[in-house]
Amino acid sequence: MPTPRSLGEVIVDVESLLAAMELNAEQLPNLDADKAELQALLTELKQLASQRENFKADKLVVTQKLKVSRQRAQDALSNLRAQLKGKLGTRNQKLQEFGVAPNKGAGGRKKKVPVAAPEGVVGIQAVQAAGALPGTPVALVVVPSPAFAPSPGPDKTQS
């Protein structure tokens, strides 16, 4: 018979051995002490298995409570930091002591730089040809090429 591996298999194996010993008690009188020890171990295994299941259920409950408490703490932090901004002002450097970055204002914005493209080059190629860095805001100035200038059309003065 293969050695049982899971807890359930061990419990079933112990129970079947104890049942067989009970049926053949007259033939095995000198094994009563071993039988009693095995019975005690079976009881202990069942109690520990039951306790483990209770711990699993308790762990789920505690995990759910922990998740709710963590969210409440994050909400309280956000609320308190917002109140600190309101009390001290959004640009006050003292906010850094509370883990809040003060606002610096709108002075750091980049201005759009007009870029003239070489003649006959349009679109992204024009921006790259003009030397603008990727990600830099640019105002593209399109200069019409004489090669693409519209023709004057028919002369209407001769009639």
N, C-alpha and C positions, 0 to 999 in steps of 0.2 A: 504494500500500500504506500503511495507517495506521501511525503511529508506535507501536511497542510501548511499553507502560507498565509492566508488572510485570517483576521481575527474570527470572522464568522466560521471559517473552516475549522479552526482550532476548537471553538466552542462546540461545534457539531461533533468533532472527533472525540472530545472529552466526554460529552453527553452519551455518545454511543458506547464508549468504553465503560463508563459507569453503569449503563443499562445492562451490558453484557456481564459485568462483574456481579450485579444484583441478581441476575438470573442464575448465576453459577456460584453463589455465595457459599454453599455447602462444600464445594470442592476447593475453595480458596480462603480458608479461615485465617491464615497467617498474613493476608494482605489487607486486613481491615484498617490498619494505620495508614497505609498508602492510599487506600480508597478514601479515607476521611480527608487526607491532605489534598487529594485531587478534587474532592467535592468543595473544599474551602477555596482552592484556586479557581474553580469554575465560578463560584459565587463572586470572588474578587474580580475576575475578568468581566462578568456581566455588569457589576457595579461601575467599574471603570469605563466600560463602553457606554453605559448610560450617562455617566458623568461627562464623558467626552462629547456626546451628542448635545447635552445641555450647554456645554461650553461653546459649541458651534453656534447654537441658537442665540446664546448671550452675546457672542462676538458679533453676530449680525445686528442685534439690537444696539449694541454699543457703537458699532460702526455708523449706523444710521444717526444716532444721537450726536456722534462726533461730527458728522457731515453738516447737520443742522446747526450745531454750535459754531463750527468754523464759519459758515455762511453768515450767521448773525454777528460774529466778531468782525468779519470783513465789512459788513454793512455799517456797523458802529464806527469802525475806523474811517470809512469813507465819509460818513455823516460828520464826525468830529473834525476831520481835516477840512471839510467844506465850511464848517462853522469857524475854524481858525482863519481861513482865508477871508471870511466875512468880517471877522473881528479885527484882524491885523492888517488886512488889505492884500490884494493879490500880488503886489510888487514888493512887499516887505521881505527883507532878507532874513528876518527872524524865522520865517516859515521853514527854512532849511533845518532848523533844530527839531522840527516836528516831522521831518521826512517829506516835506512838501516843497516842490520846486516853485519858486516865485516866477511870475510872468515877467518877461524882459521887455515887452512892448513890441511895436511894429517897426522899430528902427533897423532891424537886421534884414529886411527884405531886399532882394536883388532887383535892380531895375533892368528892364528890357533894353538890350543893346541893338540898335539898328545895324544890320549887316547887308552890305551890297554884294550881290553875286556877280561873278564874272559874266560877261556878255554871252548870252545863249545858254546859260546853265540855270536850271530851275529846280525847285523842290529841295529834297534832302541833300542832293549833291551840291546845291548852291550854299547851303549852310556849312557843309563840310569844307568846301573850297574856300569859304570866307574865313575859316579858322575857328569857328565856334566850338567850344567843348561840348561833348554829349551831356545832356541834362541841363544845360544852361538855357534860360529863357531868352529867346531872340525874337526880334520883329523883322521879318523878311521883307526886304524891299525888292520888288521885281522891276527891273529896268528892261523895257522892250528892246529887242534887237532890231536893227534896221533890216536884217534879212527877213524878219517876220512881220515887217510893217505892212499894213493893208495897202493895196494898190489904190490910186486915186479914183479909179472908175472911168467910165466913158465921159468925154467932154460934152457938155450939154449946150455950150455956147454956139456951136455951129448948127444951125438949122435953117 
